[in-house]
Structure formats: structure tokens, C-alpha cells
Amino acid sequence: MTKPTLYLHIGAGKSGSSSIQAALARCAVPLREQGFLVPGDKLEPDATVSGHQLWFFQGLPKDEPESQKKVLRRLLRCKNAMAEQECHSLVVSAENLINRRKFPDLFLDVDKHFRVVVIAYLRRQDQYIQAHWQQWGFKSHPDFDDWIANGLGDIANWDVALADWEAAAFKKQIIVRTFERPKLHGNDVVLDFFNILGLDGKTFDLGNTEQNRGFSELTLRIAERNRDLFDGPHDNRFFAFLGEHLGSVVYEKEGGSIHLGKEDRQRLLDRFRAGNERLRKTYFPDQETLFDESNLPDRLELSEAEWSQREHDLIWRLLFAMHRRK
């Protein structure tokens, strides 16, 4: 008897994960009609579907054997539901699965019941580190340069992250994509992901495929000086407030980064060079490099007077937007 397929999207974060998950949630019903079950937030069938199971995996007990049993129990419930609903594939997405070592061990017995296909999207390290700092890093680290020098750890070390999954006997069933539009099917991460599933994403109502956009460096400067506004690394209420009232202004890119210049980016990429080369040979043997490094942006440098003027303009726009919404 043919085993059902488990498509396991492991991330990485800031590499289109939110867009993929929003599409999975939006299309859960039509996907089920085509044989793909998207489970609920807690890895259970017929539950509220948000398109991801991130917090389920994040909250698993530290006791690895117990966590392994819990994951398997939930997946077997899904398998039973799949049989009842005539589904052939299960689609699980949690971008934190690529972050912590030992996560692959949770799935060691799963391949007895499923054909496991691991899917990973990787972002060029300087871009990922910049986005990681914007999203989480600055809320718990007071200085970007010190974080890079002493607090980065294995963040963005895709070679180490994927080596754990390869060691867990999934090597022949790992699909790796680089998060670069020209290399994605249809130049879109959601269309690319659906293509991996064997589906034409254009036949689905995907809605807005741009989710969880990074915000502007102007917004970051303001946030960095007001860290007390944030209760923790996952508190994004301040950004949601700005986005609600100012819309796209909050996300407009000025070009470059206030923290990283071209030489800084090159040093970061050199730091990951050996690991990236192994991944290139393993997953992209026809490419010269793992990532396109031909157009590294310069540091975004404005005078304090220019930054102050931009901040004042942003405040006036915010005040007027709030007035109009009364």
C-alpha cells in the first residue's frame, strides 16, 4: 500500500514563510478537494487552520522522546483523517523547524507511516540577518555590531541546519530553494511552493502573496531608540499600529541598511562561505554560487538632520491619519 506524503516545510523564517502559510490557510478547502490536508495550528485535523504549526513545535516538552511520541500521535490522527477524506498528502509548515537542532529527531519514526518530503527556502545570509534584526534582534540586543560579533550563534548557518535534517535520513527527500525571485517558479515563493506540491498556484485564489513585509530603516531607527515599547521579541504591536494608520509608508524601502554596508555584507558572506559551497555542490551543482552576490547594496547613510526631517514628516502623517479615522 502506498504511503501518504508528508510535505514538511521547515522554513527558513524571513524567506517567504508567512506568504506560504497565508496561502495554505486561504486555500485549505480547495486544497483538500485536490487531496492535500492542511492541519490546524496544533497539528490536528479538522481544526482552525492558520497555515502553520509554529507554536505547536515551539511549545513541545524538552523531553525529546515524549515530544517525538506527541508529534507521531498527532500525525497519525491526520493520517486517519486523510484516509476518511481521500487525501494523499499532508502539508505541515513551521519555519522554526530549521532553527533548533534536534527538531529533525522528532520525525525519525514518521517515515514508517509517510513518505516525507522536507522543503526549505534559504535567504542570503546578509539579507536574513538584516531582516532578523528588524523582526526580533533589536528587541533584546542593544547593539547591532555586538550582536553580530558575539550573539549571532548559528543564526543563518544553513549548512549546519540542513546537515541535521540530512543526518536524520531525509537527505534524498530534501528540496532546497534559494529565496531569490528569478530562481522561483513564477518569480513568486507561493507559486513555487505550490509547484513543488505538483499544483498550479494560479488556479487558486491566493489573495495577496506578499505577507509580513520588512519595514523601512526609518521605522527601525525609531524602534531601536524606543525598545521599551516592546514586551518581547514577538511583540509587534507598535509596527501593527504604524501599519494600520500609515499603510505602505511603514514598509517603503530606502535602499540599503543603516547597519550594513557592502563590505560588511561581504564579510558576513565570507563567514558562511564554506558551508554555502557545500550546499551549492549538494543541491545546486549547476550554479557557480549558492546565492547571487553580484549586487550587494551600500550602507544607507543620511545626515542626522535628514533623518530628523523624515521622522518629523512621519509623525505628522501619523497624526493626520489618526485624525481622519476619528
N, C-alpha and C positions, 0 to 999 in steps of 0.2 A: 504494500500500500504506500502510495506517495505521501511523504511528509509535507505538511503545510509549510509555507515560507514565513520566516520572521525577518522583516526588514527593520534593522536596528540602527537608527540614525543617532550617532553619538556626538554630534557637534561638528566643528567647534563653535563656541559662542562667538558673537560678533561676525559670523560668517554665513548669514542668511537664515539662521535657525528660526528666528521669530517669524519670518516670512513663510517658511515651510510649515511651521506649526499652525499659523493662522489659516493657511490654505487647507491643511488637513482637517481643522475644525470646521471650516466653512463647507467643505465638500464631504464631510463624513458620511452623509446619507447616500449621495451618488457613488461614492467610493465603495460603500457596502454593496450597492446594487451591482457593482462590477467585480465583487469578490474580495474586497480589501476591508478588513475590520480595523478601525481606529479605536483603540480602547480609551477609557476615561482617565482622568488625572491620576487615579490610584492603581492604574494597570488592571482595571476590571472592565468586563464587557457591559454594555447597556448602562453606562453611567454618563455623567456630564462630560462632554468632550471639549477640551481646550486645545487639543492637538499635541500635547506634550505630557510627560510624566516626570518632569524635572524634580519636583518637590517630593515625589514618592521615593525616588532613588536617594535624594539628599537626606531624607529622614530615616533611612534604614538603620537598624541597630548596628553598632560597631562589631558585634559578634558576627563574623563573616559566615560561618556555617548556617546560623539562623537566618541571616539575610538571604543567603543562597536558596534556602528552602522556601522562604517567603516569596521570592521572585518566581521560583518554579511553580508554586501553587497558583499564583495569580496568572501566569502564562497558560497553565493547564486549564484554568477556568475559561480563559479566552479561547483556547483550542476547542473546548466543548461547545462554546457559543458559535464558533466558526463552523463547526460541523452542522449545527442546527440551522444556521443561516446560509449554508452553502458558500462559505467564504474559503478561499485558498491561501490568503495572505494576511498577516498581521503587521501593522505599521506602528512602531514604537519610536518616539523621539524624545531625547533628553540630552541637551548639549553638555551637561556636566559629566556625562559618562566618559568623556575624553580627558577629564581633568585629574581625577584621583586614581592613583594606582590601586590595584586590586578590584576595581569595578569589573574588569573582564572576568574575574573569577566567579562572579555572580551567575554567569551564563554557562559554566563548564558542563553542566548536565542537560542544558537546554537543547543541544544538538541531537539528543536522543529522540526528541519529540518534534523538532522543527529543522528545516534547512535554514541556517542562519546566514543572513547577508548583512554585513556591517558597512555602513555608509558614513564617510567623514568628509567634511568640507574644511579645507585649511586656508587660512588667510596669511598673507605675507607678514612676517613677524613684526616689522616696524609698524605696520598698519594696525595689527591686532593689539600690540602693546599700547599704542596711542588710544585706540578705542576702549581697551580695558581700563586704562587710567581714567578716561572720561566717565565710564559707566560705574566703576567700583573703586579703583585705586585711590583717587584723591580723597575719598571719604574717610580713609583710615591711615593714610600716609601723608605727612605734612610736606614732603619734598619729593618732587619727581626724580631728580638726579640721584638722591639717596635710595629711592625705591628701585631704580634701575641697577644701581651698584650693589645693593645689599638685600633687597626684598623681593626680587623678581622670581627667584627659585626656578622651578621648571615651567613657569608660565610660557606658553608659545613654543615649547620644545616638542614639536610634533613628532620628531623621531622617537623620543622616549615614550610619548603617549601611545603611538601606534605599535611600538615594539611590544608593549604589554598585551595588546589585542592579538598581535601575531603569535606571541608565545602561548596564548590561550587556544591555539589550534584553529583560529579563524583566518589564517593568512591567505588561503586560497579564496576566501569569500569576503575580502575587504575591498570595497570600491572607494577610491580616493579621488576627490576633485579639488582643484585649487580655486579659491573664491576670486576669480577674475572673469569679468563678464565675457570677453571674447572667447574664453575657453568653455563657457557653459552653453548647454543646449538652449537655443533661442535667446542667448545672451541674458538669461534670467535664471536665478537659482531655483525658483519654484518649478518652472518648466523643465529644468534639468533634473530635479528630483523626481518629478512625475515620469519623466522619460526613463529613469533608472527602474521605476516600477513597471515599465512597459506600457505606459499610458501617454496619450497626447493631452498635455495640460490645457491646450487651447480649446478642448471640447468641454472643459469645466468652467463654471462661474467662479473664478479665483478671487474676484474683488481686487483690492489694492495689494499688490505683491510687495510693496515697499513697507516694511514694518520695522519698528524700533530703530529709527534712523539716528545716527550720531548727531550731536548738536554742535553748534558753532563754537569756535575758540573764544569768542566774546562771552558767550554763556558760560564756558568753562572758567574763564578768568574770574567772573563774578562768583561762581560757585566755590572756587578754591579759596576765596577770601571770606567765605561765609559757611565754613564747614559745620558750624553749629546748627545750621538749618536741617541737617540730615541725621536721622536716628541710627543709621547703619548703612552698610554698603548697598543694600537693596531698596533703600528709601529713595524713591524718585518723584515724590510729591511736588517738590519745587519745580522740577522740569515739566511735570504734567501741568502745573499751574501756568507756567510761562507758555507752554504749547497751546493750552486751552484758549488763552487770550491773544496770543501773538501769531499763532499758526506757523507758517513756514519760515518766518524771520528767525525763529529759535534754531532752526536747523541749517540755515544758509551757510555754506562753506566759504571761508575767506581765502582758502588755498594755503596749504602748508600747516604747520603746527607751531604753537608758541613754545613748545619744549624741544622739538626735534628738527635739526637741520639736515641737509643732505649728508654731511659727513657723519653725523650721529646715527642716521639710518644705516649707513654703510657699515659702521662699526657693529651695530646690532645684528645685521645680516651676517657679518663675518663670524659673529659669536655662534650662530646656528649653522654655519656653512657646512661642516662635516655631516651633520645629521640630515640637512636638506639634500645633500648629494646622495646619501644612501636612499632616501625616499625617492629621489628622481630616478635612480637606477632601478629601484624596485617597481615603481608604479608608472613612471613616465620615461621609459628608456629612449624614446624618440625625441625628447626635448633636450635642449642644451642646459637649461637650468630649471629648478623646480618652480620658481616664481619669476615673473617678468620684473627685472630690476633696471630697466632702461630709462625710467623717468621718475627718479626719486625727487620729491618736492623739497624746496628750500624751507628754512625756518620762516615763520610768519613774524615779521618784525615791524612794529609801528611805534611811534613815539608815545610817551605817556599822555601827551596832550591829545593825540589821535584816539588812543584807547578811551580816554575820559569822555571825549566828544561822542564816541559811539555808545558808551554806557549811558550818557545823558539822553541821547536820542532814543535808546531802548526803553528807558524809564518813561519818557513822555508818551511813547507809543503804547506802553502798557497801561498807563493811567487813562489814556483816551479810550483804549479798548475796553477797560473795565467800566468806564462811564457809559459807553454805548450799550453795554449789556445790562444796565440797570432796568 
